[in-house]
Amino acid sequence: LSSGDADLVRSAWDKVKHSEVDILAAVFSAHPDIQAKFPAFVGKDLASIKGSAAFALHATRIVSFVSEVLALAGNSATVPAIKTLVNQLGQNHKNRGVTKDQFNEFRASLTSYVSGHAPWGDNVAAAWNHALDNVYEIIFSNL
Ligand code: HEM
């Protein structure tokens, strides 16, 4: 990812990164099969778990991971560090039985959330998609 594209993605992410609970709720609401993969949340009503500490903790872990990767993006020197982090994520999720389809569902919900809550032009959309294409190529190579 170019440093310019990384900056565009980071500025969009900065607008939503404090809405971690809302982001995870949007993902679960659109894709109950994703919620069902979480031992702590399977079979529960989304409205009843959304305010819980466990929900906030999981939401924060996911958002922090994205922030961690984005902090490294746009610099060829940090590509190996990104690959290590994302390969680990891919392996962890493979071990939990998460599928490519579910990762694609997650991507669709996340993109929908960010594009609706951050200034979103063609340039931002292109940078966002490029970033996610890069990360998903690494994740999918592990699944
Ligand atoms: C745990 C991030 C997609 C299911 C985690 C954790 C992170 C994370 C950081 C905690 C660390 C760990 O245990 O690995 C992400 C990111 C995703 C993604 C960045 C997309 C790019 C998904 C999808 C599913 C999923 C699509 C399910 C269909 C889980 C489960 C856990 C988990 C079940 C363990 C929760 C527990 O500890 O009980 N994820 N995840 N994740 N993720 Fe994801």
Backbone and ligand atoms as CSV (ligand in chain L), in Angstrom:
chain,resi,resn,atom,element,x,y,z
A,1,LEU,N,N,0.858,-1.192,0.000
A,1,LEU,CA,C,0.000,0.000,0.000
A,1,LEU,C,C,0.893,1.240,0.000
A,2,SER,N,N,0.556,2.203,-0.842
A,2,SER,CA,C,1.350,3.441,-0.854
A,2,SER,C,C,1.125,4.198,0.456
A,3,SER,N,N,2.055,5.091,0.771
A,3,SER,CA,C,1.867,5.833,2.023
A,3,SER,C,C,0.661,6.759,1.909
A,4,GLY,N,N,0.382,7.259,0.710
A,4,GLY,CA,C,-0.807,8.112,0.534
A,4,GLY,C,C,-2.090,7.333,0.779
A,5,ASP,N,N,-2.145,6.122,0.213
A,5,ASP,CA,C,-3.333,5.287,0.441
A,5,ASP,C,C,-3.463,4.916,1.918
A,6,ALA,N,N,-2.346,4.617,2.549
A,6,ALA,CA,C,-2.393,4.268,3.976
A,6,ALA,C,C,-2.940,5.447,4.778
A,7,ASP,N,N,-2.544,6.658,4.433
A,7,ASP,CA,C,-3.058,7.836,5.147
A,7,ASP,C,C,-4.560,7.993,4.949
A,8,LEU,N,N,-5.019,7.739,3.724
A,8,LEU,CA,C,-6.465,7.837,3.472
A,8,LEU,C,C,-7.226,6.822,4.320
A,9,VAL,N,N,-6.718,5.603,4.377
A,9,VAL,CA,C,-7.405,4.562,5.140
A,9,VAL,C,C,-7.360,4.901,6.631
A,10,ARG,N,N,-6.209,5.358,7.094
A,10,ARG,CA,C,-6.096,5.722,8.519
A,10,ARG,C,C,-7.056,6.851,8.884
A,11,SER,N,N,-7.182,7.872,7.985
A,11,SER,CA,C,-8.104,8.962,8.370
A,11,SER,C,C,-9.528,8.472,8.428
A,12,ALA,N,N,-9.922,7.578,7.530
A,12,ALA,CA,C,-11.287,7.036,7.607
A,12,ALA,C,C,-11.435,6.212,8.892
A,13,TRP,N,N,-10.440,5.377,9.177
A,13,TRP,CA,C,-10.508,4.506,10.363
A,13,TRP,C,C,-10.567,5.328,11.648
A,14,ASP,N,N,-9.840,6.448,11.671
A,14,ASP,CA,C,-9.837,7.303,12.868
A,14,ASP,C,C,-11.237,7.795,13.221
A,15,LYS,N,N,-12.109,7.911,12.208
A,15,LYS,CA,C,-13.471,8.400,12.459
A,15,LYS,C,C,-14.355,7.334,13.115
A,16,VAL,N,N,-13.983,6.070,13.015
A,16,VAL,CA,C,-14.867,5.007,13.532
A,16,VAL,C,C,-14.231,4.159,14.634
A,17,LYS,N,N,-12.955,4.316,14.864
A,17,LYS,CA,C,-12.264,3.355,15.739
A,17,LYS,C,C,-12.726,3.423,17.196
A,18,HIS,N,N,-13.409,4.506,17.564
A,18,HIS,CA,C,-13.945,4.564,18.933
A,18,HIS,C,C,-15.376,4.029,19.013
A,19,SER,N,N,-15.873,3.535,17.891
A,19,SER,CA,C,-17.233,2.966,17.860
A,19,SER,C,C,-17.162,1.455,17.791
A,20,GLU,N,N,-16.228,0.861,18.552
A,20,GLU,CA,C,-15.989,-0.574,18.397
A,20,GLU,C,C,-17.220,-1.432,18.689
A,21,VAL,N,N,-17.995,-1.036,19.702
A,21,VAL,CA,C,-19.183,-1.833,20.037
A,21,VAL,C,C,-20.204,-1.775,18.893
A,22,ASP,N,N,-20.398,-0.583,18.348
A,22,ASP,CA,C,-21.334,-0.439,17.225
A,22,ASP,C,C,-20.881,-1.235,16.004
A,23,ILE,N,N,-19.573,-1.252,15.770
A,23,ILE,CA,C,-19.054,-1.978,14.608
A,23,ILE,C,C,-19.334,-3.469,14.759
A,24,LEU,N,N,-18.997,-4.032,15.923
A,24,LEU,CA,C,-19.227,-5.473,16.104
A,24,LEU,C,C,-20.724,-5.789,16.075
A,25,ALA,N,N,-21.530,-4.890,16.631
A,25,ALA,CA,C,-22.979,-5.119,16.593
A,25,ALA,C,C,-23.491,-5.104,15.151
A,26,ALA,N,N,-22.949,-4.218,14.316
A,26,ALA,CA,C,-23.376,-4.172,12.910
A,26,ALA,C,C,-23.007,-5.470,12.200
A,27,VAL,N,N,-21.815,-6.004,12.511
A,27,VAL,CA,C,-21.381,-7.268,11.891
A,27,VAL,C,C,-22.300,-8.404,12.331
A,28,PHE,N,N,-22.567,-8.520,13.632
A,28,PHE,CA,C,-23.404,-9.615,14.156
A,28,PHE,C,C,-24.826,-9.496,13.643
A,29,SER,N,N,-25.318,-8.255,13.579
A,29,SER,CA,C,-26.696,-8.051,13.152
A,29,SER,C,C,-26.891,-8.474,11.692
A,30,ALA,N,N,-25.936,-8.133,10.836
A,30,ALA,CA,C,-26.048,-8.510,9.416
A,30,ALA,C,C,-25.724,-9.984,9.208
A,31,HIS,N,N,-24.908,-10.569,10.097
A,31,HIS,CA,C,-24.427,-11.944,9.871
A,31,HIS,C,C,-24.466,-12.761,11.162
A,32,PRO,N,N,-25.641,-13.252,11.518
A,32,PRO,CA,C,-25.761,-14.056,12.743
A,32,PRO,C,C,-24.847,-15.291,12.750
A,33,ASP,N,N,-24.465,-15.781,11.574
A,33,ASP,CA,C,-23.561,-16.950,11.542
A,33,ASP,C,C,-22.193,-16.585,12.113
A,34,ILE,N,N,-21.820,-15.295,12.024
A,34,ILE,CA,C,-20.548,-14.872,12.626
A,34,ILE,C,C,-20.706,-14.840,14.146
A,35,GLN,N,N,-21.782,-14.260,14.621
A,35,GLN,CA,C,-22.038,-14.246,16.074
A,35,GLN,C,C,-22.010,-15.663,16.642
A,36,ALA,N,N,-22.556,-16.598,15.864
A,36,ALA,CA,C,-22.674,-17.973,16.347
A,36,ALA,C,C,-21.332,-18.665,16.535
A,37,LYS,N,N,-20.268,-18.102,15.928
A,37,LYS,CA,C,-18.929,-18.686,16.085
A,37,LYS,C,C,-18.285,-18.282,17.420
A,38,PHE,N,N,-18.873,-17.288,18.084
A,38,PHE,CA,C,-18.296,-16.819,19.350
A,38,PHE,C,C,-18.914,-17.586,20.520
A,39,PRO,N,N,-18.100,-18.392,21.213
A,39,PRO,CA,C,-18.638,-19.183,22.330
A,39,PRO,C,C,-19.400,-18.319,23.345
A,40,ALA,N,N,-18.919,-17.083,23.564
A,40,ALA,CA,C,-19.557,-16.241,24.591
A,40,ALA,C,C,-20.905,-15.684,24.133
A,41,PHE,N,N,-21.165,-15.710,22.812
A,41,PHE,CA,C,-22.346,-14.999,22.303
A,41,PHE,C,C,-23.321,-15.889,21.534
A,42,VAL,N,N,-22.924,-17.125,21.263
A,42,VAL,CA,C,-23.786,-17.996,20.447
A,42,VAL,C,C,-25.156,-18.163,21.101
A,43,GLY,N,N,-26.196,-18.044,20.284
A,43,GLY,CA,C,-27.551,-18.286,20.764
A,43,GLY,C,C,-28.142,-17.168,21.595
A,44,LYS,N,N,-27.414,-16.058,21.757
A,44,LYS,CA,C,-27.940,-14.977,22.596
A,44,LYS,C,C,-28.512,-13.861,21.730
A,45,ASP,N,N,-29.447,-13.144,22.334
A,45,ASP,CA,C,-30.048,-12.009,21.658
A,45,ASP,C,C,-29.023,-10.876,21.609
A,46,LEU,N,N,-28.809,-10.332,20.408
A,46,LEU,CA,C,-27.785,-9.294,20.247
A,46,LEU,C,C,-28.024,-8.121,21.202
A,47,ALA,N,N,-29.279,-7.711,21.330
A,47,ALA,CA,C,-29.582,-6.560,22.194
A,47,ALA,C,C,-29.158,-6.829,23.636
A,48,SER,N,N,-29.210,-8.100,24.036
A,48,SER,CA,C,-28.900,-8.424,25.436
A,48,SER,C,C,-27.393,-8.497,25.694
A,49,ILE,N,N,-26.594,-8.730,24.659
A,49,ILE,CA,C,-25.136,-8.835,24.871
A,49,ILE,C,C,-24.401,-7.546,24.534
A,50,LYS,N,N,-25.054,-6.682,23.737
A,50,LYS,CA,C,-24.354,-5.508,23.196
A,50,LYS,C,C,-23.788,-4.609,24.295
A,51,GLY,N,N,-24.464,-4.531,25.431
A,51,GLY,CA,C,-23.991,-3.654,26.502
A,51,GLY,C,C,-23.051,-4.328,27.487
A,52,SER,N,N,-22.690,-5.585,27.237
A,52,SER,CA,C,-21.900,-6.320,28.231
A,52,SER,C,C,-20.405,-6.016,28.122
A,53,ALA,N,N,-19.712,-6.281,29.217
A,53,ALA,CA,C,-18.263,-6.078,29.221
A,53,ALA,C,C,-17.578,-7.038,28.255
A,54,ALA,N,N,-18.100,-8.269,28.155
A,54,ALA,CA,C,-17.489,-9.255,27.255
A,54,ALA,C,C,-17.582,-8.785,25.800
A,55,PHE,N,N,-18.723,-8.184,25.478
A,55,PHE,CA,C,-18.909,-7.697,24.106
A,55,PHE,C,C,-17.925,-6.564,23.824
A,56,ALA,N,N,-17.811,-5.637,24.762
A,56,ALA,CA,C,-16.885,-4.507,24.582
A,56,ALA,C,C,-15.451,-5.005,24.446
A,57,LEU,N,N,-15.112,-6.031,25.222
A,57,LEU,CA,C,-13.754,-6.570,25.170
A,57,LEU,C,C,-13.450,-7.158,23.792
A,58,HIS,N,N,-14.368,-7.971,23.263
A,58,HIS,CA,C,-14.137,-8.566,21.949
A,58,HIS,C,C,-14.096,-7.500,20.868
A,59,ALA,N,N,-15.002,-6.530,20.979
A,59,ALA,CA,C,-15.035,-5.460,19.978
A,59,ALA,C,C,-13.716,-4.689,19.993
A,60,THR,N,N,-13.201,-4.446,21.192
A,60,THR,CA,C,-11.946,-3.696,21.312
A,60,THR,C,C,-10.775,-4.494,20.749
A,61,ARG,N,N,-10.783,-5.808,20.948
A,61,ARG,CA,C,-9.695,-6.631,20.397
A,61,ARG,C,C,-9.661,-6.543,18.876
A,62,ILE,N,N,-10.827,-6.623,18.267
A,62,ILE,CA,C,-10.893,-6.598,16.801
A,62,ILE,C,C,-10.436,-5.233,16.277
A,63,VAL,N,N,-11.004,-4.177,16.865
A,63,VAL,CA,C,-10.664,-2.829,16.394
A,63,VAL,C,C,-9.186,-2.529,16.644
A,64,SER,N,N,-8.657,-2.983,17.777
A,64,SER,CA,C,-7.238,-2.735,18.069
A,64,SER,C,C,-6.328,-3.443,17.073
A,65,PHE,N,N,-6.762,-4.631,16.643
A,65,PHE,CA,C,-5.953,-5.346,15.650
A,65,PHE,C,C,-5.873,-4.537,14.361
A,66,VAL,N,N,-7.021,-4.037,13.918
A,66,VAL,CA,C,-7.040,-3.243,12.681
A,66,VAL,C,C,-6.150,-2.006,12.863
A,67,SER,N,N,-6.261,-1.347,14.006
A,67,SER,CA,C,-5.446,-0.152,14.251
A,67,SER,C,C,-3.953,-0.493,14.245
A,68,GLU,N,N,-3.627,-1.643,14.820
A,68,GLU,CA,C,-2.220,-2.055,14.880
A,68,GLU,C,C,-1.644,-2.272,13.478
A,69,VAL,N,N,-2.434,-2.946,12.633
A,69,VAL,CA,C,-1.971,-3.190,11.262
A,69,VAL,C,C,-1.890,-1.876,10.495
A,70,LEU,N,N,-2.897,-1.031,10.674
A,70,LEU,CA,C,-2.898,0.233,9.929
A,70,LEU,C,C,-1.744,1.135,10.334
A,71,ALA,N,N,-1.331,1.042,11.597
A,71,ALA,CA,C,-0.200,1.860,12.039
A,71,ALA,C,C,1.075,1.475,11.284
A,72,LEU,N,N,1.119,0.236,10.791
A,72,LEU,CA,C,2.303,-0.262,10.075
A,72,LEU,C,C,2.188,-0.093,8.558
A,73,ALA,N,N,0.996,0.282,8.073
A,73,ALA,CA,C,0.740,0.253,6.624
A,73,ALA,C,C,1.406,1.426,5.905
A,74,GLY,N,N,1.678,1.218,4.614
A,74,GLY,CA,C,2.185,2.299,3.783
A,74,GLY,C,C,3.689,2.473,3.853
A,75,ASN,N,N,4.376,1.429,4.323
A,75,ASN,CA,C,5.826,1.518,4.496
A,75,ASN,C,C,6.412,0.136,4.166
A,76,SER,N,N,7.244,0.078,3.141
A,76,SER,CA,C,7.729,-1.243,2.717
A,76,SER,C,C,8.546,-1.925,3.816
A,77,ALA,N,N,9.157,-1.133,4.694
A,77,ALA,CA,C,9.986,-1.721,5.762
A,77,ALA,C,C,9.151,-2.503,6.764
A,78,THR,N,N,7.875,-2.186,6.877
A,78,THR,CA,C,7.055,-2.856,7.891
A,78,THR,C,C,6.158,-3.941,7.295
A,79,VAL,N,N,6.297,-4.189,5.981
A,79,VAL,CA,C,5.493,-5.249,5.369
A,79,VAL,C,C,5.706,-6.604,6.062
A,80,PRO,N,N,6.966,-6.993,6.389
A,80,PRO,CA,C,7.123,-8.287,7.069
A,80,PRO,C,C,6.385,-8.347,8.404
A,81,ALA,N,N,6.372,-7.245,9.141
A,81,ALA,CA,C,5.666,-7.238,10.436
A,81,ALA,C,C,4.160,-7.399,10.214
A,82,ILE,N,N,3.641,-6.737,9.177
A,82,ILE,CA,C,2.208,-6.893,8.868
A,82,ILE,C,C,1.918,-8.350,8.528
A,83,LYS,N,N,2.780,-8.931,7.698
A,83,LYS,CA,C,2.532,-10.329,7.281
A,83,LYS,C,C,2.514,-11.259,8.479
A,84,THR,N,N,3.416,-11.047,9.420
A,84,THR,CA,C,3.456,-11.898,10.616
A,84,THR,C,C,2.151,-11.789,11.403
A,85,LEU,N,N,1.708,-10.544,11.635
A,85,LEU,CA,C,0.470,-10.342,12.402
A,85,LEU,C,C,-0.728,-10.970,11.697
A,86,VAL,N,N,-0.824,-10.732,10.393
A,86,VAL,CA,C,-2.019,-11.174,9.667
A,86,VAL,C,C,-1.997,-12.691,9.468
A,87,ASN,N,N,-0.807,-13.265,9.282
A,87,ASN,CA,C,-0.737,-14.730,9.210
A,87,ASN,C,C,-1.189,-15.365,10.528
A,88,GLN,N,N,-0.802,-14.752,11.649
A,88,GLN,CA,C,-1.250,-15.266,12.954
A,88,GLN,C,C,-2.761,-15.213,13.065
A,89,LEU,N,N,-3.324,-14.077,12.623
A,89,LEU,CA,C,-4.786,-13.936,12.667
A,89,LEU,C,C,-5.437,-15.031,11.814
A,90,GLY,N,N,-4.882,-15.243,10.618
A,90,GLY,CA,C,-5.431,-16.274,9.732
A,90,GLY,C,C,-5.384,-17.642,10.384
A,91,GLN,N,N,-4.260,-17.980,11.006
A,91,GLN,CA,C,-4.130,-19.293,11.668
A,91,GLN,C,C,-5.102,-19.427,12.842
A,92,ASN,N,N,-5.178,-18.384,13.686
A,92,ASN,CA,C,-6.115,-18.434,14.822
A,92,ASN,C,C,-7.537,-18.683,14.350
A,93,HIS,N,N,-7.902,-18.010,13.286
A,93,HIS,CA,C,-9.283,-18.108,12.814
A,93,HIS,C,C,-9.532,-19.403,12.052
A,94,LYS,N,N,-8.512,-19.899,11.359
A,94,LYS,CA,C,-8.644,-21.230,10.741
A,94,LYS,C,C,-8.918,-22.262,11.834
A,95,ASN,N,N,-8.183,-22.147,12.943
A,95,ASN,CA,C,-8.352,-23.104,14.042
A,95,ASN,C,C,-9.747,-23.042,14.653
A,96,ARG,N,N,-10.417,-21.898,14.481
A,96,ARG,CA,C,-11.782,-21.767,15.008
A,96,ARG,C,C,-12.828,-22.152,13.969
A,97,GLY,N,N,-12.382,-22.556,12.771
A,97,GLY,CA,C,-13.343,-22.961,11.740
A,97,GLY,C,C,-13.996,-21.798,11.019
A,98,VAL,N,N,-13.379,-20.617,11.067
A,98,VAL,CA,C,-13.937,-19.475,10.337
A,98,VAL,C,C,-13.648,-19.666,8.848
A,99,THR,N,N,-14.664,-19.408,8.008
A,99,THR,CA,C,-14.532,-19.659,6.572
A,99,THR,C,C,-14.234,-18.372,5.799
A,100,LYS,N,N,-13.813,-18.566,4.534
A,100,LYS,CA,C,-13.603,-17.413,3.648
A,100,LYS,C,C,-14.895,-16.631,3.475
A,101,ASP,N,N,-16.002,-17.346,3.318
A,101,ASP,CA,C,-17.292,-16.654,3.175
A,101,ASP,C,C,-17.555,-15.754,4.375
A,102,GLN,N,N,-17.240,-16.248,5.568
A,102,GLN,CA,C,-17.482,-15.431,6.763
A,102,GLN,C,C,-16.549,-14.225,6.802
A,103,PHE,N,N,-15.304,-14.428,6.385
A,103,PHE,CA,C,-14.415,-13.261,6.308
A,103,PHE,C,C,-14.954,-12.248,5.289
A,104,ASN,N,N,-15.500,-12.741,4.172
A,104,ASN,CA,C,-16.061,-11.809,3.188
A,104,ASN,C,C,-17.286,-11.088,3.740
A,105,GLU,N,N,-18.099,-11.795,4.529
A,105,GLU,CA,C,-19.252,-11.151,5.176
A,105,GLU,C,C,-18.775,-10.059,6.141
A,106,PHE,N,N,-17.755,-10.409,6.902
A,106,PHE,CA,C,-17.189,-9.449,7.852
A,106,PHE,C,C,-16.700,-8.208,7.098
A,107,ARG,N,N,-16.017,-8.429,5.991
A,107,ARG,CA,C,-15.503,-7.309,5.191
A,107,ARG,C,C,-16.633,-6.420,4.693
A,108,ALA,N,N,-17.701,-7.036,4.207
A,108,ALA,CA,C,-18.823,-6.257,3.675
A,108,ALA,C,C,-19.428,-5.384,4.774
A,109,SER,N,N,-19.619,-5.945,5.966
A,109,SER,CA,C,-20.211,-5.169,7.058
A,109,SER,C,C,-19.272,-4.058,7.525
A,110,LEU,N,N,-18.000,-4.387,7.632
A,110,LEU,CA,C,-17.039,-3.377,8.088
A,110,LEU,C,C,-16.958,-2.225,7.081
A,111,THR,N,N,-16.910,-2.574,5.798
A,111,THR,CA,C,-16.827,-1.543,4.756
A,111,THR,C,C,-18.078,-0.691,4.755
A,112,SER,N,N,-19.219,-1.327,4.917
A,112,SER,CA,C,-20.464,-0.585,4.961
A,112,SER,C,C,-20.459,0.378,6.151
A,113,TYR,N,N,-19.992,-0.101,7.299
A,113,TYR,CA,C,-19.963,0.758,8.485
A,113,TYR,C,C,-19.034,1.957,8.270
A,114,VAL,N,N,-17.821,1.694,7.834
A,114,VAL,CA,C,-16.847,2.791,7.691
A,114,VAL,C,C,-17.302,3.777,6.623
A,115,SER,N,N,-17.813,3.256,5.510
A,115,SER,CA,C,-18.204,4.165,4.421
A,115,SER,C,C,-19.395,5.022,4.821
A,116,GLY,N,N,-20.181,4.562,5.787
A,116,GLY,CA,C,-21.319,5.340,6.254
A,116,GLY,C,C,-20.987,6.302,7.389
A,117,HIS,N,N,-19.791,6.177,7.953
A,117,HIS,CA,C,-19.455,7.004,9.121
A,117,HIS,C,C,-18.185,7.817,8.942
A,118,ALA,N,N,-17.582,7.767,7.768
A,118,ALA,CA,C,-16.391,8.577,7.493
A,118,ALA,C,C,-16.584,9.213,6.116
A,119,PRO,N,N,-15.981,10.370,5.875
A,119,PRO,CA,C,-16.054,10.963,4.534
A,119,PRO,C,C,-15.549,9.933,3.520
A,120,TRP,N,N,-16.315,9.714,2.466
A,120,TRP,CA,C,-16.042,8.548,1.612
A,120,TRP,C,C,-16.093,8.950,0.149
A,121,GLY,N,N,-14.947,9.220,-0.445
A,121,GLY,CA,C,-14.897,9.490,-1.888
A,121,GLY,C,C,-14.320,8.290,-2.606
A,122,ASP,N,N,-14.263,8.397,-3.935
A,122,ASP,CA,C,-13.718,7.290,-4.729
A,122,ASP,C,C,-12.283,6.960,-4.325
A,123,ASN,N,N,-11.524,8.009,-3.970
A,123,ASN,CA,C,-10.122,7.768,-3.604
A,123,ASN,C,C,-10.012,6.997,-2.291
A,124,VAL,N,N,-10.881,7.325,-1.344
A,124,VAL,CA,C,-10.865,6.608,-0.066
A,124,VAL,C,C,-11.316,5.161,-0.289
A,125,ALA,N,N,-12.386,5.007,-1.059
A,125,ALA,CA,C,-12.906,3.657,-1.329
A,125,ALA,C,C,-11.833,2.796,-1.997
A,126,ALA,N,N,-11.114,3.373,-2.954
A,126,ALA,CA,C,-10.085,2.600,-3.663
A,126,ALA,C,C,-8.955,2.211,-2.713
A,127,ALA,N,N,-8.547,3.153,-1.858
A,127,ALA,CA,C,-7.462,2.857,-0.911
A,127,ALA,C,C,-7.909,1.788,0.085
A,128,TRP,N,N,-9.128,1.927,0.595
A,128,TRP,CA,C,-9.693,0.955,1.545
A,128,TRP,C,C,-9.715,-0.445,0.929
A,129,ASN,N,N,-10.232,-0.513,-0.315
A,129,ASN,CA,C,-10.332,-1.832,-0.954
A,129,ASN,C,C,-8.955,-2.431,-1.220
A,130,HIS,N,N,-8.033,-1.581,-1.594
A,130,HIS,CA,C,-6.678,-2.071,-1.841
A,130,HIS,C,C,-6.082,-2.637,-0.543
A,131,ALA,N,N,-6.268,-1.899,0.549
A,131,ALA,CA,C,-5.735,-2.360,1.843
A,131,ALA,C,C,-6.354,-3.704,2.216
A,132,LEU,N,N,-7.681,-3.809,2.085
A,132,LEU,CA,C,-8.338,-5.062,2.479
A,132,LEU,C,C,-7.990,-6.208,1.532
A,133,ASP,N,N,-7.818,-5.891,0.234
A,133,ASP,CA,C,-7.377,-6.950,-0.691
A,133,ASP,C,C,-6.039,-7.526,-0.225
A,134,ASN,N,N,-5.134,-6.638,0.166
A,134,ASN,CA,C,-3.807,-7.098,0.610
A,134,ASN,C,C,-3.919,-7.991,1.848
A,135,VAL,N,N,-4.695,-7.532,2.829
A,135,VAL,CA,C,-4.816,-8.283,4.080
A,135,VAL,C,C,-5.537,-9.613,3.844
A,136,TYR,N,N,-6.584,-9.577,3.036
A,136,TYR,CA,C,-7.355,-10.801,2.793
A,136,TYR,C,C,-6.558,-11.837,2.012
A,137,GLU,N,N,-5.661,-11.378,1.148
A,137,GLU,CA,C,-4.826,-12.348,0.436
A,137,GLU,C,C,-3.999,-13.142,1.458
A,138,ILE,N,N,-3.488,-12.450,2.461
A,138,ILE,CA,C,-2.684,-13.132,3.488
A,138,ILE,C,C,-3.574,-14.044,4.343
A,139,ILE,N,N,-4.733,-13.524,4.772
A,139,ILE,CA,C,-5.638,-14.348,5.594
A,139,ILE,C,C,-6.040,-15.611,4.835
A,140,PHE,N,N,-6.474,-15.435,3.579
A,140,PHE,CA,C,-7.009,-16.580,2.825
A,140,PHE,C,C,-5.934,-17.625,2.565
A,141,SER,N,N,-4.676,-17.201,2.499
A,141,SER,CA,C,-3.610,-18.192,2.276
A,141,SER,C,C,-3.461,-19.111,3.485
A,142,ASN,N,N,-4.082,-18.733,4.615
A,142,ASN,CA,C,-4.013,-19.561,5.830
A,142,ASN,C,C,-5.240,-20.440,6.034
A,143,LEU,N,N,-6.330,-20.130,5.345
A,143,LEU,CA,C,-7.596,-20.836,5.643
A,143,LEU,C,C,-7.695,-22.152,4.874
L,1,HEM,C1,C,-11.073,-13.530,18.023
L,1,HEM,C2,C,-9.903,-10.072,14.859
L,1,HEM,C3,C,-12.912,-11.957,11.579
L,1,HEM,C4,C,-14.459,-15.060,14.926
L,1,HEM,C5,C,-10.473,-12.456,17.417
L,1,HEM,C6,C,-9.430,-11.651,18.012
L,1,HEM,C7,C,-9.107,-10.700,17.121
L,1,HEM,C8,C,-9.933,-10.858,15.965
L,1,HEM,C9,C,-8.031,-9.631,17.281
L,1,HEM,C10,C,-8.818,-11.855,19.397
L,1,HEM,C11,C,-7.461,-12.470,19.271
L,1,HEM,C12,C,-7.539,-13.909,18.876
L,1,HEM,O1,O,-7.987,-14.695,19.715
L,1,HEM,O2,O,-7.208,-14.243,17.724
L,1,HEM,C13,C,-10.590,-10.302,13.687
L,1,HEM,C14,C,-10.435,-9.533,12.474
L,1,HEM,C15,C,-11.263,-10.085,11.545
L,1,HEM,C16,C,-11.961,-11.180,12.183
L,1,HEM,C17,C,-9.497,-8.345,12.331
L,1,HEM,C18,C,-11.475,-9.704,10.096
L,1,HEM,C19,C,-10.549,-9.159,9.327
L,1,HEM,C20,C,-13.624,-12.936,12.210
L,1,HEM,C21,C,-14.705,-13.673,11.638
L,1,HEM,C22,C,-15.145,-14.531,12.603
L,1,HEM,C23,C,-14.340,-14.340,13.762
L,1,HEM,C24,C,-15.220,-13.501,10.204
L,1,HEM,C25,C,-16.261,-15.550,12.613
L,1,HEM,C26,C,-16.984,-15.965,11.688
L,1,HEM,C27,C,-13.657,-14.931,16.027
L,1,HEM,C28,C,-13.776,-15.757,17.224
L,1,HEM,C29,C,-12.818,-15.307,18.113
L,1,HEM,C30,C,-12.108,-14.231,17.453
L,1,HEM,C31,C,-14.780,-16.880,17.442
L,1,HEM,C32,C,-12.517,-15.857,19.520
L,1,HEM,C33,C,-13.406,-15.233,20.517
L,1,HEM,C34,C,-13.172,-15.825,21.879
L,1,HEM,O3,O,-12.069,-15.654,22.411
L,1,HEM,O4,O,-14.093,-16.442,22.388
L,1,HEM,N1,N,-10.772,-11.943,16.177
L,1,HEM,N2,N,-11.517,-11.285,13.476
L,1,HEM,N3,N,-13.433,-13.362,13.505
L,1,HEM,N4,N,-12.645,-14.040,16.197
L,1,HEM,FE1,FE,-12.065,-12.687,14.836
